[in-house]
Amino acid sequence: MGPAQPAVWTAGGDGPTAGIYVFEWDATRTNARLVTLIPLPETPTNCTFGGKEGDPLDITSDATLFRIRTAVQGRPTPPGK
């Protein structure tokens, strides 16, 4: 994934497919392709970028709050979304 390419990070799956899915838009922003799956030991319910620098990804599941450092600076989810 190139640094200039916007990406969508989303929580999804369960069991062996549970994790954070990272998609990259094509040049027209009409299609996206799966770039990577970050596996998790539990089914994720949501994720958002946080922290002062916007590089940790906070992930919730039914039982756990995960935080992973990323190499990108994400935009936090707006309040109320």
Secondary structure, DSSP 8 states (H G I E B T S, - for coil): --TTS-EEEEEE--GGG-EEEEEEE-TTSS-EEEEEEEE-SS-EEEEEE-TTTS-EEEEEESS-EEEEE-SS------TT-
